Amino acid sequence: MSPDPAQLAQHLTALAAQDQATLSEAQPLVQAFWQAAQDASLPPDTALAWLLPGLSGANLEVAGLLGVAAGALVEAGADPEPGAEPLLHGLVRSLTGSVRLAEAYLDTQSAQAESEGDATGDGEAAWLQQARALAPDDVRAWHALDLFGRAGVTFLSRLPETRVAFRAKSGILAALDALQDLHEWADWLLKLLQAPYKEAMLVLHPGLGRGFWIEVSGVADNFQLHTLLAGALVTPGLLPGRAPSPAALAEALGETTEEAVTHTGTFNLVNWFGLRPDGTLGGGMAATSAWIWNEGVPADIALFEGERVILLTDPPYERTWTAPPMFSALRPEVRVTAQLSAAEVKAWLRRLAARMPTSTKTATPDTDAD
């Protein structure tokens, strides 16, 4: 007779409340719960509801393991909304301890660099062993970030409004930024939270005198933005140029493709401060410091009076890339919401040019309040 999944869930919740419980104790129980739920044909929503109390457990590592199991249930079809609050609460707890640990780690490595000449990966591991005795809760939070980070990506990539609210939460972006180069899942979470949701952007083509307002959602990098922007503007004939292939558009939209697709660049994307004082864009390799690089993310696009502005010109050379979406559960979209009149385009270009210096100095982009 198969174990009762409800009883296993209660056992896991109790284990997550025990400060000294270990992952090695919890892992077999999670596997048993998963198998028992399958044997009982338990709906994913029901199985998720039974696991949720454990996500708030005092033991961050065990709670994080339950978060991973909850994420697997979401991937199996469970509604992520009911579990978002306890999952994100655990994520915040793991981030808080990890930041404390990182600050101490950087101080320690700095001291090592002064006394020993260089800090090594072995030094980090040795420090973590030492820190386990001095700050065990923070070391546990560091390891729990592997688990809550993985689960957080699963939940947040499916809940755009929750993602926006979590991004706006005080200290979240600062914590992830501090950890980005130190912890893999902090890096993934930061990239996910930077993905826009229903964000209006202004697109101007100075050479053609055309302009558009677009709305961007779920786009995680500028490779994807470039392809979808071309699909929104060139494919329907709003701008001339090389339209992306149907396969490239499908891949950029997160649709399954049988093999890797080669994307070919349609435009050169430039920040507003790449505009010349006369309202034109230089061709070729001019003003590369103002380019919007495909390797970046939409959040890198400079603000002008609170709006992200993309200037378009012809590509200076042929660019090709293969870049499937960074997050498979995001729903990317770039759509045109309005086309500007010729007079409106000229007015915008005058406003931008008025902010450009007449000397050789570079204009200062607005600060991104995000």
C-alpha positions as CSV (number, residue, x, y, z in Angstrom):
1,M,0.0,0.0,0.0
2,S,1.4,3.4,-1.0
3,P,2.1,5.9,1.8
4,D,-0.5,8.6,2.4
5,P,0.6,11.8,0.6
6,A,-1.3,14.0,3.2
7,Q,0.7,12.4,6.0
8,L,4.0,12.7,4.2
9,A,3.2,16.4,3.6
10,Q,2.5,16.9,7.3
11,H,5.8,15.1,8.1
12,L,7.6,17.5,5.8
13,T,6.0,20.5,7.3
14,A,7.1,19.3,10.8
15,L,10.6,18.7,9.5
16,A,10.8,22.2,8.0
17,A,10.0,23.6,11.5
18,Q,13.0,21.8,13.0
19,D,16.1,24.0,13.0
20,Q,18.5,21.0,13.0
21,A,16.9,19.0,10.3
22,T,19.0,18.3,7.2
23,L,18.4,18.0,3.5
24,S,19.5,14.4,3.6
25,E,16.5,13.7,5.9
26,A,14.1,15.7,3.8
27,Q,15.0,14.5,0.3
28,P,13.7,10.9,0.7
29,L,10.5,12.2,2.1
30,V,10.0,14.7,-0.8
31,Q,10.6,11.8,-3.3
32,A,8.1,9.6,-1.4
33,F,5.6,12.4,-1.4
34,W,6.0,12.9,-5.1
35,Q,5.6,9.2,-5.8
36,A,2.6,8.9,-3.5
37,A,0.9,11.9,-5.1
38,Q,1.3,10.3,-8.5
39,D,0.1,6.9,-7.3
40,A,-3.0,8.6,-5.8
41,S,-3.6,10.6,-9.0
42,L,-3.6,13.7,-6.8
43,P,-4.3,16.9,-8.7
44,P,-1.2,19.2,-8.7
45,D,-3.2,22.0,-7.1
46,T,-4.1,19.7,-4.1
47,A,-0.5,18.5,-3.8
48,L,0.8,22.0,-3.8
49,A,-1.7,23.2,-1.2
50,W,-0.5,20.4,1.1
51,L,3.2,21.5,0.7
52,L,2.6,25.2,1.2
53,P,2.7,25.3,5.1
54,G,6.2,23.9,5.0
55,L,7.5,26.8,2.9
56,S,7.3,29.0,6.0
57,G,9.4,26.6,8.1
58,A,12.2,27.9,10.3
59,N,14.7,25.6,8.5
60,L,15.4,27.5,5.3
61,E,17.1,24.7,3.5
62,V,14.3,22.2,4.1
63,A,11.7,24.9,3.3
64,G,13.6,25.7,0.1
65,L,13.6,22.0,-0.9
66,L,9.8,22.1,-0.5
67,G,9.8,25.2,-2.6
68,V,11.6,23.3,-5.4
69,A,8.9,20.5,-5.1
70,A,6.2,23.2,-5.2
71,G,7.8,24.6,-8.4
72,A,7.8,21.1,-9.9
73,L,4.0,21.0,-9.2
74,V,3.6,24.3,-10.9
75,E,5.4,23.0,-13.9
76,A,3.0,20.1,-13.8
77,G,0.0,22.4,-14.0
78,A,-0.7,23.7,-10.5
79,D,-1.8,27.3,-10.2
80,P,1.2,29.2,-8.9
81,E,-0.8,32.1,-7.4
82,P,-1.7,30.4,-4.0
83,G,1.9,29.6,-3.3
84,A,3.5,32.8,-4.3
85,E,3.3,34.6,-1.0
86,P,5.0,31.9,1.2
87,L,7.5,31.1,-1.6
88,L,8.6,34.7,-2.0
89,H,8.7,35.1,1.8
90,G,11.2,32.3,1.9
91,L,13.1,33.8,-1.0
92,V,13.4,37.1,0.9
93,R,14.7,35.3,4.0
94,S,17.3,33.5,2.0
95,L,18.4,36.7,0.2
96,T,18.7,38.6,3.5
97,G,21.0,36.0,5.0
98,S,23.0,35.6,1.8
99,V,23.7,39.4,1.6
100,R,25.0,39.4,5.1
101,L,27.2,36.4,4.2
102,A,28.4,38.0,1.0
103,E,29.3,41.2,2.8
104,A,31.4,39.3,5.4
105,Y,32.9,37.1,2.6
106,L,34.0,40.2,0.6
107,D,35.6,41.6,3.8
108,T,37.4,38.3,4.4
109,Q,38.6,38.0,0.9
110,S,39.8,41.6,1.0
111,A,41.8,40.9,4.1
112,Q,43.2,37.7,2.5
113,A,44.2,39.7,-0.6
114,E,46.2,42.1,1.6
115,S,47.9,39.4,3.6
116,E,48.3,36.6,1.1
117,G,48.3,38.5,-2.2
118,D,45.2,36.9,-3.8
119,A,41.9,35.3,-2.9
120,T,41.1,31.9,-4.4
121,G,38.1,29.7,-4.8
122,D,39.6,27.4,-2.2
123,G,39.7,30.4,0.1
124,E,36.0,30.9,-0.4
125,A,35.3,27.3,0.4
126,A,37.5,27.4,3.5
127,W,35.8,30.6,4.6
128,L,32.4,29.0,4.2
129,Q,33.5,26.2,6.4
130,Q,34.6,28.7,9.0
131,A,31.5,30.8,8.6
132,R,29.3,27.7,9.3
133,A,30.5,27.8,12.9
134,L,30.3,31.6,13.2
135,A,27.1,32.4,11.2
136,P,25.3,29.1,10.6
137,D,22.0,30.7,9.7
138,D,23.5,32.9,7.0
139,V,25.4,29.9,5.5
140,R,22.1,28.0,5.5
141,A,20.4,31.0,3.8
142,W,23.2,31.0,1.1
143,H,22.5,27.3,0.3
144,A,18.7,27.9,0.5
145,L,19.0,30.6,-2.1
146,D,19.9,27.8,-4.6
147,L,16.5,26.2,-3.8
148,F,14.3,29.3,-3.3
149,G,16.0,30.9,-6.3
150,R,15.2,28.0,-8.6
151,A,11.6,27.9,-7.3
152,G,11.3,31.7,-7.5
153,V,12.1,31.7,-11.2
154,T,9.4,29.0,-11.7
155,F,6.8,31.0,-9.9
156,L,7.7,34.6,-10.9
157,S,8.1,33.8,-14.6
158,R,4.4,32.7,-14.6
159,L,3.0,35.6,-12.5
160,P,3.8,38.9,-14.3
161,E,1.9,41.2,-11.9
162,T,3.4,39.4,-8.9
163,R,6.9,39.8,-10.5
164,V,6.4,43.6,-10.9
165,A,5.2,43.9,-7.3
166,F,8.2,41.9,-6.0
167,R,10.6,43.9,-8.1
168,A,9.3,47.1,-6.5
169,K,9.7,45.7,-3.0
170,S,12.3,47.7,-1.1
171,G,15.8,46.2,-1.2
172,I,15.1,43.3,-3.6
173,L,16.9,44.6,-6.6
174,A,19.8,46.0,-4.4
175,A,20.2,42.6,-2.8
176,L,20.2,40.7,-6.1
177,D,22.6,43.2,-7.6
178,A,25.0,42.7,-4.7
179,L,24.9,38.9,-5.1
180,Q,24.7,38.8,-8.9
181,D,28.4,38.0,-9.5
182,L,28.6,35.7,-6.4
183,H,25.5,33.5,-6.6
184,E,24.1,31.9,-9.8
185,W,20.5,32.1,-8.8
186,A,20.8,35.7,-7.8
187,D,21.9,36.4,-11.3
188,W,19.0,34.5,-12.8
189,L,16.5,36.2,-10.5
190,L,17.8,39.7,-11.3
191,K,17.6,39.0,-15.1
192,L,14.0,37.7,-14.6
193,L,12.9,40.7,-12.5
194,Q,14.4,43.1,-15.1
195,A,12.1,41.7,-17.8
196,P,9.5,44.4,-18.6
197,Y,5.8,43.9,-18.3
198,K,3.5,46.1,-20.3
199,E,6.2,48.8,-20.5
200,A,5.7,51.5,-23.0
201,M,8.8,52.4,-25.1
202,L,9.3,55.0,-27.8
203,V,10.9,53.9,-31.1
204,L,12.1,56.5,-33.6
205,H,13.7,56.0,-37.0
206,P,15.3,59.5,-37.6
207,G,16.5,58.6,-41.1
208,L,12.9,57.7,-42.3
209,G,11.1,60.2,-40.0
210,R,8.9,57.5,-38.6
211,G,8.1,56.7,-35.0
212,F,6.0,54.3,-32.9
213,W,5.0,53.6,-29.3
214,I,5.4,50.0,-28.5
215,E,4.5,47.9,-25.4
216,V,7.0,45.3,-24.3
217,S,6.4,42.4,-22.0
218,G,8.3,39.3,-21.0
219,V,11.5,40.1,-23.0
220,A,14.6,39.0,-21.1
221,D,17.4,40.1,-23.4
222,N,18.0,42.4,-26.3
223,F,18.6,39.6,-28.8
224,Q,15.0,38.7,-28.2
225,L,13.9,42.3,-28.3
226,H,15.7,42.9,-31.6
227,T,13.9,40.0,-33.3
228,L,10.5,40.8,-31.9
229,L,10.9,44.5,-32.7
230,A,11.6,43.7,-36.3
231,G,8.6,41.4,-36.3
232,A,6.4,44.1,-35.0
233,L,7.7,46.8,-37.4
234,V,9.1,45.2,-40.6
235,T,6.9,42.1,-41.0
236,P,3.7,44.2,-41.3
237,G,5.4,46.8,-43.5
238,L,5.5,49.7,-41.0
239,L,9.3,50.0,-41.7
240,P,11.4,48.7,-44.6
241,G,14.1,46.2,-44.0
242,R,14.9,42.5,-43.5
243,A,11.9,40.8,-41.8
244,P,12.8,38.0,-39.3
245,S,12.0,34.5,-40.6
246,P,8.9,32.8,-39.3
247,A,11.2,30.3,-37.5
248,A,13.1,33.2,-35.8
249,L,9.9,34.9,-34.7
250,A,8.6,31.6,-33.3
251,E,11.7,31.0,-31.3
252,A,11.8,34.6,-30.0
253,L,8.2,34.1,-28.9
254,G,9.1,31.0,-26.9
255,E,7.5,28.6,-29.3
256,T,9.1,25.2,-29.7
257,T,11.4,24.8,-32.7
258,E,13.0,21.6,-33.8
259,E,16.5,23.0,-34.0
260,A,18.4,26.1,-33.3
261,V,17.4,29.1,-35.4
262,T,19.8,31.7,-36.8
263,H,18.5,35.2,-36.4
264,T,19.8,38.0,-38.6
265,G,19.8,41.6,-37.4
266,T,17.5,44.1,-39.0
267,F,18.5,47.3,-37.3
268,N,21.1,49.0,-35.3
269,L,19.5,50.0,-32.0
270,V,20.8,53.2,-30.4
271,N,20.1,55.0,-27.2
272,W,18.6,58.5,-27.4
273,F,21.9,60.1,-26.5
274,G,23.5,58.8,-29.6
275,L,21.5,61.4,-31.6
276,R,23.5,64.2,-33.1
277,P,22.5,67.8,-32.1
278,D,21.1,68.2,-35.6
279,G,18.7,65.3,-35.0
280,T,20.4,62.7,-37.1
281,L,22.2,59.4,-36.4
282,G,25.7,58.7,-37.6
283,G,26.2,55.6,-39.8
284,G,28.8,52.9,-39.7
285,M,30.6,52.5,-36.4
286,A,29.8,56.0,-35.1
287,A,28.8,56.5,-31.5
288,T,29.2,52.9,-30.4
289,S,29.1,54.0,-26.8
290,A,25.4,54.8,-27.4
291,W,24.5,51.5,-29.0
292,I,21.9,49.2,-27.4
293,W,23.8,46.0,-27.5
294,N,22.0,42.7,-28.2
295,E,24.0,41.2,-25.3
296,G,22.3,43.5,-22.8
297,V,18.8,43.6,-21.4
298,P,15.9,46.0,-22.0
299,A,16.5,47.6,-18.6
300,D,19.8,48.8,-20.0
301,I,18.0,51.1,-22.5
302,A,18.5,54.7,-21.3
303,L,15.6,56.7,-20.1
304,F,14.6,60.1,-21.5
305,E,12.2,62.0,-19.2
306,G,11.0,58.6,-17.8
307,E,10.6,56.8,-21.0
308,R,12.9,54.3,-22.7
309,V,13.7,55.5,-26.2
310,I,15.1,53.3,-29.0
311,L,16.6,55.0,-32.1
312,L,16.8,52.9,-35.2
313,T,19.2,53.0,-38.1
314,D,20.7,50.5,-40.6
315,P,23.0,47.8,-39.2
316,P,26.7,48.7,-39.8
317,Y,27.5,45.1,-40.5
318,E,25.6,41.8,-40.6
319,R,24.8,40.4,-37.2
320,T,23.6,36.8,-36.7
321,W,22.9,34.9,-33.5
322,T,21.2,32.0,-32.0
323,A,19.4,32.9,-28.9
324,P,16.4,30.9,-27.6
325,P,14.5,32.7,-24.8
326,M,16.2,32.9,-21.5
327,F,13.1,31.9,-19.5
328,S,10.8,29.4,-21.2
329,A,7.7,30.3,-19.1
330,L,7.8,34.0,-19.9
331,R,5.2,35.2,-22.4
332,P,7.2,37.6,-24.6
333,E,5.4,40.3,-26.6
334,V,6.3,43.4,-28.5
335,R,3.4,45.2,-30.0
336,V,2.8,48.5,-31.7
337,T,0.3,50.6,-29.7
338,A,0.5,53.8,-31.8
339,Q,2.2,55.2,-34.9
340,L,3.4,58.8,-34.7
341,S,2.7,61.4,-37.3
342,A,5.6,63.0,-39.1
343,A,5.1,66.2,-37.1
344,E,5.2,64.2,-33.8
345,V,8.4,62.5,-34.9
346,K,10.1,65.8,-35.7
347,A,8.9,67.2,-32.3
348,W,10.4,64.2,-30.4
349,L,13.7,64.5,-32.3
350,R,13.9,68.2,-31.5
351,R,13.3,67.4,-27.8
352,L,16.0,64.8,-27.9
353,A,18.4,67.0,-29.8
354,A,17.8,69.9,-27.4
355,R,19.3,67.8,-24.7
356,M,22.4,67.0,-26.7
357,P,25.5,69.1,-26.2
358,T,26.8,71.3,-29.0
359,S,30.4,70.4,-28.0
360,T,32.0,67.0,-28.2
361,K,30.8,66.0,-24.7
362,T,28.4,63.1,-24.4
363,A,24.9,63.7,-23.1
364,T,24.2,62.2,-19.7
365,P,21.4,59.6,-19.7
366,D,18.5,60.0,-17.2
367,T,18.9,57.8,-14.2
368,D,16.7,54.7,-14.2
369,A,14.6,54.8,-11.0
370,D,14.1,51.0,-11.2
